[in-house]
């Protein structure tokens, strides 16, 4: 009879910890919010060619002067992505 009581207590304890762990995991996943994608840094943009910068602007629906200097295109992209 004592063995059955010990097994029952262990079973209850096991279920308690499993349920507690599931609640803990679900509360952690709920707290994480998707972060806003950040704009590329100036140094990242400088590594691209001017044509790549213009293509990037087109993909992100940004308006840039294609005839402008590379530095001007970078600054226009950064300004519009803020």
mmCIF file of the N, C-alpha and C atoms, coordinates in Angstrom:
data_MODEL
# 
_entry.id   MODEL 
# 
loop_
_atom_site.group_PDB 
_atom_site.id 
_atom_site.type_symbol 
_atom_site.label_atom_id 
_atom_site.label_alt_id 
_atom_site.label_comp_id 
_atom_site.label_asym_id 
_atom_site.label_entity_id 
_atom_site.label_seq_id 
_atom_site.pdbx_PDB_ins_code 
_atom_site.Cartn_x 
_atom_site.Cartn_y 
_atom_site.Cartn_z 
_atom_site.occupancy 
_atom_site.B_iso_or_equiv 
_atom_site.pdbx_formal_charge 
_atom_site.auth_seq_id 
_atom_site.auth_comp_id 
_atom_site.auth_asym_id 
_atom_site.auth_atom_id 
_atom_site.pdbx_PDB_model_num 
ATOM 1   N N  . UNK A 1 1  ? 0.827  -1.189 0.000   1.00 0.00 ? 1  UNK A N  1 
ATOM 2   C CA . UNK A 1 1  ? 0.000  0.000  0.000   1.00 0.00 ? 1  UNK A CA 1 
ATOM 3   C C  . UNK A 1 1  ? 0.874  1.257  0.000   1.00 0.00 ? 1  UNK A C  1 
ATOM 4   N N  . UNK A 1 2  ? 1.955  1.258  0.769   1.00 0.00 ? 2  UNK A N  1 
ATOM 5   C CA . UNK A 1 2  ? 2.840  2.423  0.820   1.00 0.00 ? 2  UNK A CA 1 
ATOM 6   C C  . UNK A 1 2  ? 3.474  2.689  -0.548  1.00 0.00 ? 2  UNK A C  1 
ATOM 7   N N  . UNK A 1 3  ? 3.770  1.627  -1.296  1.00 0.00 ? 3  UNK A N  1 
ATOM 8   C CA . UNK A 1 3  ? 4.369  1.776  -2.622  1.00 0.00 ? 3  UNK A CA 1 
ATOM 9   C C  . UNK A 1 3  ? 3.441  2.489  -3.587  1.00 0.00 ? 3  UNK A C  1 
ATOM 10  N N  . UNK A 1 4  ? 2.160  2.211  -3.498  1.00 0.00 ? 4  UNK A N  1 
ATOM 11  C CA . UNK A 1 4  ? 1.171  2.844  -4.385  1.00 0.00 ? 4  UNK A CA 1 
ATOM 12  C C  . UNK A 1 4  ? 1.068  4.336  -4.081  1.00 0.00 ? 4  UNK A C  1 
ATOM 13  N N  . UNK A 1 5  ? 1.108  4.694  -2.824  1.00 0.00 ? 5  UNK A N  1 
ATOM 14  C CA . UNK A 1 5  ? 1.032  6.102  -2.417  1.00 0.00 ? 5  UNK A CA 1 
ATOM 15  C C  . UNK A 1 5  ? 2.255  6.851  -2.940  1.00 0.00 ? 5  UNK A C  1 
ATOM 16  N N  . UNK A 1 6  ? 3.431  6.265  -2.824  1.00 0.00 ? 6  UNK A N  1 
ATOM 17  C CA . UNK A 1 6  ? 4.663  6.915  -3.295  1.00 0.00 ? 6  UNK A CA 1 
ATOM 18  C C  . UNK A 1 6  ? 4.607  7.095  -4.816  1.00 0.00 ? 6  UNK A C  1 
ATOM 19  N N  . UNK A 1 7  ? 4.161  6.078  -5.542  1.00 0.00 ? 7  UNK A N  1 
ATOM 20  C CA . UNK A 1 7  ? 4.055  6.168  -6.995  1.00 0.00 ? 7  UNK A CA 1 
ATOM 21  C C  . UNK A 1 7  ? 3.041  7.245  -7.377  1.00 0.00 ? 7  UNK A C  1 
ATOM 22  N N  . UNK A 1 8  ? 1.937  7.327  -6.663  1.00 0.00 ? 8  UNK A N  1 
ATOM 23  C CA . UNK A 1 8  ? 0.921  8.337  -6.955  1.00 0.00 ? 8  UNK A CA 1 
ATOM 24  C C  . UNK A 1 8  ? 1.475  9.742  -6.725  1.00 0.00 ? 8  UNK A C  1 
ATOM 25  N N  . UNK A 1 9  ? 2.216  9.924  -5.647  1.00 0.00 ? 9  UNK A N  1 
ATOM 26  C CA . UNK A 1 9  ? 2.805  11.237 -5.350  1.00 0.00 ? 9  UNK A CA 1 
ATOM 27  C C  . UNK A 1 9  ? 3.816  11.610 -6.429  1.00 0.00 ? 9  UNK A C  1 
ATOM 28  N N  . UNK A 1 10 ? 4.637  10.651 -6.837  1.00 0.00 ? 10 UNK A N  1 
ATOM 29  C CA . UNK A 1 10 ? 5.613  10.922 -7.890  1.00 0.00 ? 10 UNK A CA 1 
ATOM 30  C C  . UNK A 1 10 ? 4.921  11.263 -9.211  1.00 0.00 ? 10 UNK A C  1 
ATOM 31  N N  . UNK A 1 11 ? 3.832  10.571 -9.520  1.00 0.00 ? 11 UNK A N  1 
ATOM 32  C CA . UNK A 1 11 ? 3.091  10.848 -10.756 1.00 0.00 ? 11 UNK A CA 1 
ATOM 33  C C  . UNK A 1 11 ? 2.502  12.251 -10.733 1.00 0.00 ? 11 UNK A C  1 
ATOM 34  N N  . UNK A 1 12 ? 1.940  12.641 -9.605  1.00 0.00 ? 12 UNK A N  1 
ATOM 35  C CA . UNK A 1 12 ? 1.371  13.990 -9.479  1.00 0.00 ? 12 UNK A CA 1 
ATOM 36  C C  . UNK A 1 12 ? 2.468  15.038 -9.611  1.00 0.00 ? 12 UNK A C  1 
ATOM 37  N N  . UNK A 1 13 ? 3.598  14.801 -8.978  1.00 0.00 ? 13 UNK A N  1 
ATOM 38  C CA . UNK A 1 13 ? 4.714  15.740 -9.060  1.00 0.00 ? 13 UNK A CA 1 
ATOM 39  C C  . UNK A 1 13 ? 5.208  15.860 -10.505 1.00 0.00 ? 13 UNK A C  1 
ATOM 40  N N  . UNK A 1 14 ? 5.304  14.732 -11.200 1.00 0.00 ? 14 UNK A N  1 
ATOM 41  C CA . UNK A 1 14 ? 5.753  14.745 -12.592 1.00 0.00 ? 14 UNK A CA 1 
ATOM 42  C C  . UNK A 1 14 ? 4.802  15.558 -13.460 1.00 0.00 ? 14 UNK A C  1 
ATOM 43  N N  . UNK A 1 15 ? 3.522  15.324 -13.324 1.00 0.00 ? 15 UNK A N  1 
ATOM 44  C CA . UNK A 1 15 ? 2.526  16.066 -14.102 1.00 0.00 ? 15 UNK A CA 1 
ATOM 45  C C  . UNK A 1 15 ? 2.598  17.554 -13.768 1.00 0.00 ? 15 UNK A C  1 
ATOM 46  N N  . UNK A 1 16 ? 2.765  17.887 -12.513 1.00 0.00 ? 16 UNK A N  1 
ATOM 47  C CA . UNK A 1 16 ? 2.861  19.282 -12.090 1.00 0.00 ? 16 UNK A CA 1 
ATOM 48  C C  . UNK A 1 16 ? 4.028  19.983 -12.781 1.00 0.00 ? 16 UNK A C  1 
ATOM 49  N N  . UNK A 1 17 ? 5.195  19.347 -12.786 1.00 0.00 ? 17 UNK A N  1 
ATOM 50  C CA . UNK A 1 17 ? 6.366  19.973 -13.390 1.00 0.00 ? 17 UNK A CA 1 
ATOM 51  C C  . UNK A 1 17 ? 6.253  20.056 -14.914 1.00 0.00 ? 17 UNK A C  1 
ATOM 52  N N  . UNK A 1 18 ? 5.633  19.076 -15.546 1.00 0.00 ? 18 UNK A N  1 
ATOM 53  C CA . UNK A 1 18 ? 5.454  19.116 -16.999 1.00 0.00 ? 18 UNK A CA 1 
ATOM 54  C C  . UNK A 1 18 ? 4.512  20.257 -17.371 1.00 0.00 ? 18 UNK A C  1 
ATOM 55  N N  . UNK A 1 19 ? 3.405  20.400 -16.659 1.00 0.00 ? 19 UNK A N  1 
ATOM 56  C CA . UNK A 1 19 ? 2.454  21.482 -16.945 1.00 0.00 ? 19 UNK A CA 1 
ATOM 57  C C  . UNK A 1 19 ? 3.097  22.836 -16.664 1.00 0.00 ? 19 UNK A C  1 
ATOM 58  N N  . UNK A 1 20 ? 3.831  22.938 -15.596 1.00 0.00 ? 20 UNK A N  1 
ATOM 59  C CA . UNK A 1 20 ? 4.505  24.192 -15.241 1.00 0.00 ? 20 UNK A CA 1 
ATOM 60  C C  . UNK A 1 20 ? 5.515  24.566 -16.320 1.00 0.00 ? 20 UNK A C  1 
ATOM 61  N N  . UNK A 1 21 ? 6.270  23.595 -16.830 1.00 0.00 ? 21 UNK A N  1 
ATOM 62  C CA . UNK A 1 21 ? 7.257  23.855 -17.862 1.00 0.00 ? 21 UNK A CA 1 
ATOM 63  C C  . UNK A 1 21 ? 6.593  24.301 -19.154 1.00 0.00 ? 21 UNK A C  1 
ATOM 64  N N  . UNK A 1 22 ? 5.462  23.701 -19.523 1.00 0.00 ? 22 UNK A N  1 
ATOM 65  C CA . UNK A 1 22 ? 4.753  24.105 -20.737 1.00 0.00 ? 22 UNK A CA 1 
ATOM 66  C C  . UNK A 1 22 ? 4.240  25.532 -20.625 1.00 0.00 ? 22 UNK A C  1 
ATOM 67  N N  . UNK A 1 23 ? 3.727  25.893 -19.466 1.00 0.00 ? 23 UNK A N  1 
ATOM 68  C CA . UNK A 1 23 ? 3.247  27.265 -19.263 1.00 0.00 ? 23 UNK A CA 1 
ATOM 69  C C  . UNK A 1 23 ? 4.401  28.240 -19.365 1.00 0.00 ? 23 UNK A C  1 
ATOM 70  N N  . UNK A 1 24 ? 5.545  27.875 -18.810 1.00 0.00 ? 24 UNK A N  1 
ATOM 71  C CA . UNK A 1 24 ? 6.721  28.743 -18.835 1.00 0.00 ? 24 UNK A CA 1 
ATOM 72  C C  . UNK A 1 24 ? 7.180  28.957 -20.271 1.00 0.00 ? 24 UNK A C  1 
ATOM 73  N N  . UNK A 1 25 ? 7.219  27.887 -21.063 1.00 0.00 ? 25 UNK A N  1 
ATOM 74  C CA . UNK A 1 25 ? 7.643  28.003 -22.451 1.00 0.00 ? 25 UNK A CA 1 
ATOM 75  C C  . UNK A 1 25 ? 6.662  28.828 -23.262 1.00 0.00 ? 25 UNK A C  1 
ATOM 76  N N  . UNK A 1 26 ? 5.373  28.649 -23.051 1.00 0.00 ? 26 UNK A N  1 
ATOM 77  C CA . UNK A 1 26 ? 4.387  29.396 -23.829 1.00 0.00 ? 26 UNK A CA 1 
ATOM 78  C C  . UNK A 1 26 ? 4.403  30.875 -23.452 1.00 0.00 ? 26 UNK A C  1 
ATOM 79  N N  . UNK A 1 27 ? 4.662  31.198 -22.200 1.00 0.00 ? 27 UNK A N  1 
ATOM 80  C CA . UNK A 1 27 ? 4.706  32.608 -21.813 1.00 0.00 ? 27 UNK A CA 1 
ATOM 81  C C  . UNK A 1 27 ? 5.939  33.285 -22.373 1.00 0.00 ? 27 UNK A C  1 
ATOM 82  N N  . UNK A 1 28 ? 7.029  32.559 -22.514 1.00 0.00 ? 28 UNK A N  1 
ATOM 83  C CA . UNK A 1 28 ? 8.234  33.135 -23.094 1.00 0.00 ? 28 UNK A CA 1 
ATOM 84  C C  . UNK A 1 28 ? 8.028  33.407 -24.567 1.00 0.00 ? 28 UNK A C  1 
ATOM 85  N N  . UNK A 1 29 ? 7.394  32.494 -25.276 1.00 0.00 ? 29 UNK A N  1 
ATOM 86  C CA . UNK A 1 29 ? 7.187  32.693 -26.708 1.00 0.00 ? 29 UNK A CA 1 
ATOM 87  C C  . UNK A 1 29 ? 6.201  33.820 -26.974 1.00 0.00 ? 29 UNK A C  1 
ATOM 88  N N  . UNK A 1 30 ? 5.274  34.058 -26.083 1.00 0.00 ? 30 UNK A N  1 
ATOM 89  C CA . UNK A 1 30 ? 4.313  35.137 -26.271 1.00 0.00 ? 30 UNK A CA 1 
ATOM 90  C C  . UNK A 1 30 ? 4.955  36.502 -26.074 1.00 0.00 ? 30 UNK A C  1 
ATOM 91  N N  . UNK A 1 31 ? 5.980  36.577 -25.236 1.00 0.00 ? 31 UNK A N  1 
ATOM 92  C CA . UNK A 1 31 ? 6.609  37.858 -24.936 1.00 0.00 ? 31 UNK A CA 1 
ATOM 93  C C  . UNK A 1 31 ? 7.462  38.367 -26.084 1.00 0.00 ? 31 UNK A C  1 
ATOM 94  N N  . UNK A 1 32 ? 7.979  37.472 -26.903 1.00 0.00 ? 32 UNK A N  1 
ATOM 95  C CA . UNK A 1 32 ? 8.833  37.906 -27.988 1.00 0.00 ? 32 UNK A CA 1 
ATOM 96  C C  . UNK A 1 32 ? 7.980  38.525 -29.082 1.00 0.00 ? 32 UNK A C  1 
ATOM 97  N N  . UNK A 1 33 ? 8.334  39.727 -29.453 1.00 0.00 ? 33 UNK A N  1 
ATOM 98  C CA . UNK A 1 33 ? 7.614  40.417 -30.509 1.00 0.00 ? 33 UNK A CA 1 
ATOM 99  C C  . UNK A 1 33 ? 8.553  40.575 -31.694 1.00 0.00 ? 33 UNK A C  1 
ATOM 100 N N  . UNK A 1 34 ? 8.029  40.452 -32.879 1.00 0.00 ? 34 UNK A N  1 
ATOM 101 C CA . UNK A 1 34 ? 8.904  40.609 -34.039 1.00 0.00 ? 34 UNK A CA 1 
ATOM 102 C C  . UNK A 1 34 ? 9.422  42.034 -34.101 1.00 0.00 ? 34 UNK A C  1 
ATOM 103 N N  . UNK A 1 35 ? 10.712 42.157 -34.240 1.00 0.00 ? 35 UNK A N  1 
ATOM 104 C CA . UNK A 1 35 ? 11.297 43.487 -34.278 1.00 0.00 ? 35 UNK A CA 1 
ATOM 105 C C  . UNK A 1 35 ? 11.201 44.049 -35.693 1.00 0.00 ? 35 UNK A C  1 
ATOM 106 N N  . UNK A 1 36 ? 11.132 45.344 -35.748 1.00 0.00 ? 36 UNK A N  1 
ATOM 107 C CA . UNK A 1 36 ? 11.051 46.027 -37.028 1.00 0.00 ? 36 UNK A CA 1 
ATOM 108 C C  . UNK A 1 36 ? 12.392 45.858 -37.741 1.00 0.00 ? 36 UNK A C  1 
ATOM 109 N N  . UNK A 1 37 ? 12.359 45.452 -39.014 1.00 0.00 ? 37 UNK A N  1 
ATOM 110 C CA . UNK A 1 37 ? 13.638 45.306 -39.709 1.00 0.00 ? 37 UNK A CA 1 
ATOM 111 C C  . UNK A 1 37 ? 14.345 46.645 -39.772 1.00 0.00 ? 37 UNK A C  1 
ATOM 112 N N  . UNK A 1 38 ? 15.586 46.650 -39.347 1.00 0.00 ? 38 UNK A N  1 
ATOM 113 C CA . UNK A 1 38 ? 16.292 47.926 -39.291 1.00 0.00 ? 38 UNK A CA 1 
ATOM 114 C C  . UNK A 1 38 ? 16.878 48.283 -40.644 1.00 0.00 ? 38 UNK A C  1 
ATOM 115 N N  . UNK A 1 39 ? 17.065 49.541 -40.843 1.00 0.00 ? 39 UNK A N  1 
ATOM 116 C CA . UNK A 1 39 ? 17.609 50.035 -42.094 1.00 0.00 ? 39 UNK A CA 1 
ATOM 117 C C  . UNK A 1 39 ? 19.089 49.670 -42.171 1.00 0.00 ? 39 UNK A C  1 
ATOM 118 N N  . UNK A 1 40 ? 19.590 49.395 -43.365 1.00 0.00 ? 40 UNK A N  1 
ATOM 119 C CA . UNK A 1 40 ? 21.016 49.090 -43.492 1.00 0.00 ? 40 UNK A CA 1 
ATOM 120 C C  . UNK A 1 40 ? 21.853 50.307 -43.120 1.00 0.00 ? 40 UNK A C  1 
ATOM 121 N N  . UNK A 1 41 ? 23.004 50.046 -42.552 1.00 0.00 ? 41 UNK A N  1 
ATOM 122 C CA . UNK A 1 41 ? 23.889 51.143 -42.151 1.00 0.00 ? 41 UNK A CA 1 
ATOM 123 C C  . UNK A 1 41 ? 24.553 51.745 -43.377 1.00 0.00 ? 41 UNK A C  1 
ATOM 124 N N  . UNK A 1 42 ? 25.135 52.905 -43.186 1.00 0.00 ? 42 UNK A N  1 
ATOM 125 C CA . UNK A 1 42 ? 25.824 53.584 -44.282 1.00 0.00 ? 42 UNK A CA 1 
ATOM 126 C C  . UNK A 1 42 ? 26.990 52.727 -44.769 1.00 0.00 ? 42 UNK A C  1 
ATOM 127 N N  . UNK A 1 43 ? 27.701 52.114 -43.835 1.00 0.00 ? 43 UNK A N  1 
ATOM 128 C CA . UNK A 1 43 ? 28.850 51.289 -44.245 1.00 0.00 ? 43 UNK A CA 1 
ATOM 129 C C  . UNK A 1 43 ? 28.399 50.071 -45.045 1.00 0.00 ? 43 UNK A C  1 
ATOM 130 N N  . UNK A 1 44 ? 27.242 49.512 -44.704 1.00 0.00 ? 44 UNK A N  1 
ATOM 131 C CA . UNK A 1 44 ? 26.710 48.389 -45.481 1.00 0.00 ? 44 UNK A CA 1 
ATOM 132 C C  . UNK A 1 44 ? 26.330 48.848 -46.886 1.00 0.00 ? 44 UNK A C  1 
ATOM 133 N N  . UNK A 1 45 ? 25.751 50.028 -46.968 1.00 0.00 ? 45 UNK A N  1 
ATOM 134 C CA . UNK A 1 45 ? 25.340 50.546 -48.273 1.00 0.00 ? 45 UNK A CA 1 
ATOM 135 C C  . UNK A 1 45 ? 26.542 50.928 -49.135 1.00 0.00 ? 45 UNK A C  1 
ATOM 136 N N  . UNK A 1 46 ? 27.618 51.405 -48.511 1.00 0.00 ? 46 UNK A N  1 
ATOM 137 C CA . UNK A 1 46 ? 28.808 51.798 -49.263 1.00 0.00 ? 46 UNK A CA 1 
ATOM 138 C C  . UNK A 1 46 ? 29.476 50.599 -49.929 1.00 0.00 ? 46 UNK A C  1 
ATOM 139 N N  . UNK A 1 47 ? 29.245 49.408 -49.402 1.00 0.00 ? 47 UNK A N  1 
ATOM 140 C CA . UNK A 1 47 ? 29.848 48.209 -49.979 1.00 0.00 ? 47 UNK A CA 1 
ATOM 141 C C  . UNK A 1 47 ? 29.173 47.810 -51.293 1.00 0.00 ? 47 UNK A C  1 
ATOM 142 N N  . UNK A 1 48 ? 27.972 48.339 -51.531 1.00 0.00 ? 48 UNK A N  1 
ATOM 143 C CA . UNK A 1 48 ? 27.231 48.015 -52.748 1.00 0.00 ? 48 UNK A CA 1 
ATOM 144 C C  . UNK A 1 48 ? 27.613 48.961 -53.878 1.00 0.00 ? 48 UNK A C  1 
ATOM 145 N N  . UNK A 1 49 ? 27.446 48.481 -55.100 1.00 0.00 ? 49 UNK A N  1 
ATOM 146 C CA . UNK A 1 49 ? 27.660 49.365 -56.242 1.00 0.00 ? 49 UNK A CA 1 
ATOM 147 C C  . UNK A 1 49 ? 26.441 50.275 -56.393 1.00 0.00 ? 49 UNK A C  1 
ATOM 148 N N  . UNK A 1 50 ? 26.591 51.273 -57.214 1.00 0.00 ? 50 UNK A N  1 
ATOM 149 C CA . UNK A 1 50 ? 25.481 52.210 -57.411 1.00 0.00 ? 50 UNK A CA 1 
ATOM 150 C C  . UNK A 1 50 ? 24.287 51.483 -58.024 1.00 0.00 ? 50 UNK A C  1 
ATOM 151 N N  . UNK A 1 51 ? 24.546 50.584 -58.967 1.00 0.00 ? 51 UNK A N  1 
ATOM 152 C CA . UNK A 1 51 ? 23.448 49.827 -59.582 1.00 0.00 ? 51 UNK A CA 1 
ATOM 153 C C  . UNK A 1 51 ? 22.738 48.960 -58.551 1.00 0.00 ? 51 UNK A C  1 
ATOM 154 N N  . UNK A 1 52 ? 23.497 48.352 -57.650 1.00 0.00 ? 52 UNK A N  1 
ATOM 155 C CA . UNK A 1 52 ? 22.886 47.540 -56.599 1.00 0.00 ? 52 UNK A CA 1 
ATOM 156 C C  . UNK A 1 52 ? 22.050 48.403 -55.664 1.00 0.00 ? 52 UNK A C  1 
ATOM 157 N N  . UNK A 1 53 ? 22.525 49.607 -55.402 1.00 0.00 ? 53 UNK A N  1 
ATOM 158 C CA . UNK A 1 53 ? 21.767 50.528 -54.547 1.00 0.00 ? 53 UNK A CA 1 
ATOM 159 C C  . UNK A 1 53 ? 20.440 50.912 -55.210 1.00 0.00 ? 53 UNK A C  1 
ATOM 160 N N  . UNK A 1 54 ? 20.486 51.169 -56.494 1.00 0.00 ? 54 UNK A N  1 
ATOM 161 C CA . UNK A 1 54 ? 19.265 51.533 -57.224 1.00 0.00 ? 54 UNK A CA 1 
ATOM 162 C C  . UNK A 1 54 ? 18.290 50.347 -57.226 1.00 0.00 ? 54 UNK A C  1 
ATOM 163 N N  . UNK A 1 55 ? 18.818 49.132 -57.413 1.00 0.00 ? 55 UNK A N  1 
ATOM 164 C CA . UNK A 1 55 ? 17.964 47.937 -57.381 1.00 0.00 ? 55 UNK A CA 1 
ATOM 165 C C  . UNK A 1 55 ? 17.343 47.749 -55.997 1.00 0.00 ? 55 UNK A C  1 
ATOM 166 N N  . UNK A 1 56 ? 18.132 47.983 -54.958 1.00 0.00 ? 56 UNK A N  1 
ATOM 167 C CA . UNK A 1 56 ? 17.625 47.886 -53.588 1.00 0.00 ? 56 UNK A CA 1 
ATOM 168 C C  . UNK A 1 56 ? 16.496 48.883 -53.364 1.00 0.00 ? 56 UNK A C  1 
ATOM 169 N N  . UNK A 1 57 ? 16.694 50.098 -53.840 1.00 0.00 ? 57 UNK A N  1 
ATOM 170 C CA . UNK A 1 57 ? 15.659 51.125 -53.699 1.00 0.00 ? 57 UNK A CA 1 
ATOM 171 C C  . UNK A 1 57 ? 14.386 50.724 -54.439 1.00 0.00 ? 57 UNK A C  1 
ATOM 172 N N  . UNK A 1 58 ? 14.538 50.134 -55.618 1.00 0.00 ? 58 UNK A N  1 
ATOM 173 C CA . UNK A 1 58 ? 13.366 49.703 -56.378 1.00 0.00 ? 58 UNK A CA 1 
ATOM 174 C C  . UNK A 1 58 ? 12.618 48.587 -55.664 1.00 0.00 ? 58 UNK A C  1 
ATOM 175 N N  . UNK A 1 59 ? 13.357 47.640 -55.069 1.00 0.00 ? 59 UNK A N  1 
ATOM 176 C CA . UNK A 1 59 ? 12.732 46.533 -54.341 1.00 0.00 ? 59 UNK A CA 1 
ATOM 177 C C  . UNK A 1 59 ? 11.948 47.024 -53.141 1.00 0.00 ? 59 UNK A C  1 
ATOM 178 N N  . UNK A 1 60 ? 12.449 48.090 -52.515 1.00 0.00 ? 60 UNK A N  1 
ATOM 179 C CA . UNK A 1 60 ? 11.796 48.616 -51.324 1.00 0.00 ? 60 UNK A CA 1 
ATOM 180 C C  . UNK A 1 60 ? 10.843 49.763 -51.659 1.00 0.00 ? 60 UNK A C  1 
ATOM 181 N N  . UNK A 1 61 ? 10.594 49.972 -52.940 1.00 0.00 ? 61 UNK A N  1 
ATOM 182 C CA . UNK A 1 61 ? 9.689  51.028 -53.412 1.00 0.00 ? 61 UNK A CA 1 
ATOM 183 C C  . UNK A 1 61 ? 10.102 52.410 -52.917 1.00 0.00 ? 61 UNK A C  1 
ATOM 184 N N  . UNK A 1 62 ? 11.381 52.693 -53.019 1.00 0.00 ? 62 UNK A N  1 
ATOM 185 C CA . UNK A 1 62 ? 11.914 53.997 -52.640 1.00 0.00 ? 62 UNK A CA 1 
ATOM 186 C C  . UNK A 1 62 ? 12.193 54.800 -53.903 1.00 0.00 ? 62 UNK A C  1 
ATOM 187 N N  . UNK A 1 63 ? 12.101 56.102 -53.791 1.00 0.00 ? 63 UNK A N  1 
ATOM 188 C CA . UNK A 1 63 ? 12.378 56.966 -54.930 1.00 0.00 ? 63 UNK A CA 1 
ATOM 189 C C  . UNK A 1 63 ? 13.763 57.571 -54.767 1.00 0.00 ? 63 UNK A C  1 
ATOM 190 N N  . UNK A 1 64 ? 14.632 57.253 -55.705 1.00 0.00 ? 64 UNK A N  1 
ATOM 191 C CA . UNK A 1 64 ? 15.985 57.813 -55.707 1.00 0.00 ? 64 UNK A CA 1 
ATOM 192 C C  . UNK A 1 64 ? 16.309 58.298 -57.114 1.00 0.00 ? 64 UNK A C  1 
ATOM 193 N N  . UNK A 1 65 ? 17.192 59.290 -57.175 1.00 0.00 ? 65 UNK A N  1 
ATOM 194 C CA . UNK A 1 65 ? 17.648 59.783 -58.470 1.00 0.00 ? 65 UNK A CA 1 
ATOM 195 C C  . UNK A 1 65 ? 18.718 58.835 -58.982 1.00 0.00 ? 65 UNK A C  1 
ATOM 196 N N  . UNK A 1 66 ? 18.441 58.194 -60.097 1.00 0.00 ? 66 UNK A N  1 
ATOM 197 C CA . UNK A 1 66 ? 19.417 57.275 -60.680 1.00 0.00 ? 66 UNK A CA 1 
ATOM 198 C C  . UNK A 1 66 ? 20.627 58.022 -61.220 1.00 0.00 ? 66 UNK A C  1 
ATOM 199 N N  . UNK A 1 67 ? 20.433 59.281 -61.565 1.00 0.00 ? 67 UNK A N  1 
ATOM 200 C CA . UNK A 1 67 ? 21.538 60.066 -62.122 1.00 0.00 ? 67 UNK A CA 1 
ATOM 201 C C  . UNK A 1 67 ? 22.404 60.692 -61.040 1.00 0.00 ? 67 UNK A C  1 
ATOM 202 N N  . UNK A 1 68 ? 21.971 60.604 -59.783 1.00 0.00 ? 68 UNK A N  1 
ATOM 203 C CA . UNK A 1 68 ? 22.727 61.202 -58.695 1.00 0.00 ? 68 UNK A CA 1 
ATOM 204 C C  . UNK A 1 68 ? 23.978 60.405 -58.362 1.00 0.00 ? 68 UNK A C  1 
ATOM 205 N N  . UNK A 1 69 ? 24.854 61.020 -57.599 1.00 0.00 ? 69 UNK A N  1 
ATOM 206 C CA . UNK A 1 69 ? 26.082 60.350 -57.166 1.00 0.00 ? 69 UNK A CA 1 
ATOM 207 C C  . UNK A 1 69 ? 25.743 59.215 -56.197 1.00 0.00 ? 69 UNK A C  1 
ATOM 208 N N  . UNK A 1 70 ? 26.666 58.286 -56.044 1.00 0.00 ? 70 UNK A N  1 
ATOM 209 C CA . UNK A 1 70 ? 26.452 57.143 -55.168 1.00 0.00 ? 70 UNK A CA 1 
ATOM 210 C C  . UNK A 1 70 ? 26.145 57.613 -53.741 1.00 0.00 ? 70 UNK A C  1 
ATOM 211 N N  . UNK A 1 71 ? 26.868 58.615 -53.277 1.00 0.00 ? 71 UNK A N  1 
ATOM 212 C CA . UNK A 1 71 ? 26.647 59.136 -51.925 1.00 0.00 ? 71 UNK A CA 1 
ATOM 213 C C  . UNK A 1 71 ? 25.238 59.719 -51.784 1.00 0.00 ? 71 UNK A C  1 
ATOM 214 N N  . UNK A 1 72 ? 24.759 60.357 -52.828 1.00 0.00 ? 72 UNK A N  1 
ATOM 215 C CA . UNK A 1 72 ? 23.414 60.930 -52.801 1.00 0.00 ? 72 UNK A CA 1 
ATOM 216 C C  . UNK A 1 72 ? 22.360 59.823 -52.764 1.00 0.00 ? 72 UNK A C  1 
ATOM 217 N N  . UNK A 1 73 ? 22.602 58.752 -53.523 1.00 0.00 ? 73 UNK A N  1 
ATOM 218 C CA . UNK A 1 73 ? 21.663 57.627 -53.532 1.00 0.00 ? 73 UNK A CA 1 
ATOM 219 C C  . UNK A 1 73 ? 21.625 56.981 -52.143 1.00 0.00 ? 73 UNK A C  1 
ATOM 220 N N  . UNK A 1 74 ? 22.795 56.817 -51.529 1.00 0.00 ? 74 UNK A N  1 
ATOM 221 C CA . UNK A 1 74 ? 22.863 56.242 -50.179 1.00 0.00 ? 74 UNK A CA 1 
ATOM 222 C C  . UNK A 1 74 ? 22.099 57.111 -49.199 1.00 0.00 ? 74 UNK A C  1 
ATOM 223 N N  . UNK A 1 75 ? 22.315 58.395 -49.266 1.00 0.00 ? 75 UNK A N  1 
ATOM 224 C CA . UNK A 1 75 ? 21.645 59.278 -48.311 1.00 0.00 ? 75 UNK A CA 1 
ATOM 225 C C  . UNK A 1 75 ? 20.134 59.301 -48.536 1.00 0.00 ? 75 UNK A C  1 
ATOM 226 N N  . UNK A 1 76 ? 19.685 59.216 -49.782 1.00 0.00 ? 76 UNK A N  1 
ATOM 227 C CA . UNK A 1 76 ? 18.247 59.166 -50.058 1.00 0.00 ? 76 UNK A CA 1 
ATOM 228 C C  . UNK A 1 76 ? 17.632 57.874 -49.525 1.00 0.00 ? 76 UNK A C  1 
ATOM 229 N N  . UNK A 1 77 ? 18.337 56.780 -49.698 1.00 0.00 ? 77 UNK A N  1 
ATOM 230 C CA . UNK A 1 77 ? 17.839 55.483 -49.180 1.00 0.00 ? 77 UNK A CA 1 
ATOM 231 C C  . UNK A 1 77 ? 17.731 55.535 -47.660 1.00 0.00 ? 77 UNK A C  1 
ATOM 232 N N  . UNK A 1 78 ? 18.788 55.986 -47.009 1.00 0.00 ? 78 UNK A N  1 
ATOM 233 C CA . UNK A 1 78 ? 18.791 56.044 -45.541 1.00 0.00 ? 78 UNK A CA 1 
ATOM 234 C C  . UNK A 1 78 ? 17.689 56.960 -45.024 1.00 0.00 ? 78 UNK A C  1 
ATOM 235 N N  . UNK A 1 79 ? 17.492 58.079 -45.684 1.00 0.00 ? 79 UNK A N  1 
ATOM 236 C CA . UNK A 1 79 ? 16.475 59.043 -45.251 1.00 0.00 ? 79 UNK A CA 1 
ATOM 237 C C  . UNK A 1 79 ? 15.066 58.445 -45.353 1.00 0.00 ? 79 UNK A C  1 
ATOM 238 N N  . UNK A 1 80 ? 14.816 57.688 -46.413 1.00 0.00 ? 80 UNK A N  1 
ATOM 239 C CA . UNK A 1 80 ? 13.481 57.127 -46.623 1.00 0.00 ? 80 UNK A CA 1 
ATOM 240 C C  . UNK A 1 80 ? 13.226 55.888 -45.769 1.00 0.00 ? 80 UNK A C  1 
ATOM 241 N N  . UNK A 1 81 ? 14.275 55.237 -45.296 1.00 0.00 ? 81 UNK A N  1 
ATOM 242 C CA . UNK A 1 81 ? 14.112 54.029 -44.477 1.00 0.00 ? 81 UNK A CA 1 
ATOM 243 C C  . UNK A 1 81 ? 14.053 54.320 -42.982 1.00 0.00 ? 81 UNK A C  1 
ATOM 244 N N  . UNK A 1 82 ? 14.196 55.556 -42.576 1.00 0.00 ? 82 UNK A N  1 
ATOM 245 C CA . UNK A 1 82 ? 14.134 55.894 -41.141 1.00 0.00 ? 82 UNK A CA 1 
ATOM 246 C C  . UNK A 1 82 ? 12.768 55.649 -40.589 1.00 0.00 ? 82 UNK A C  1 
# 
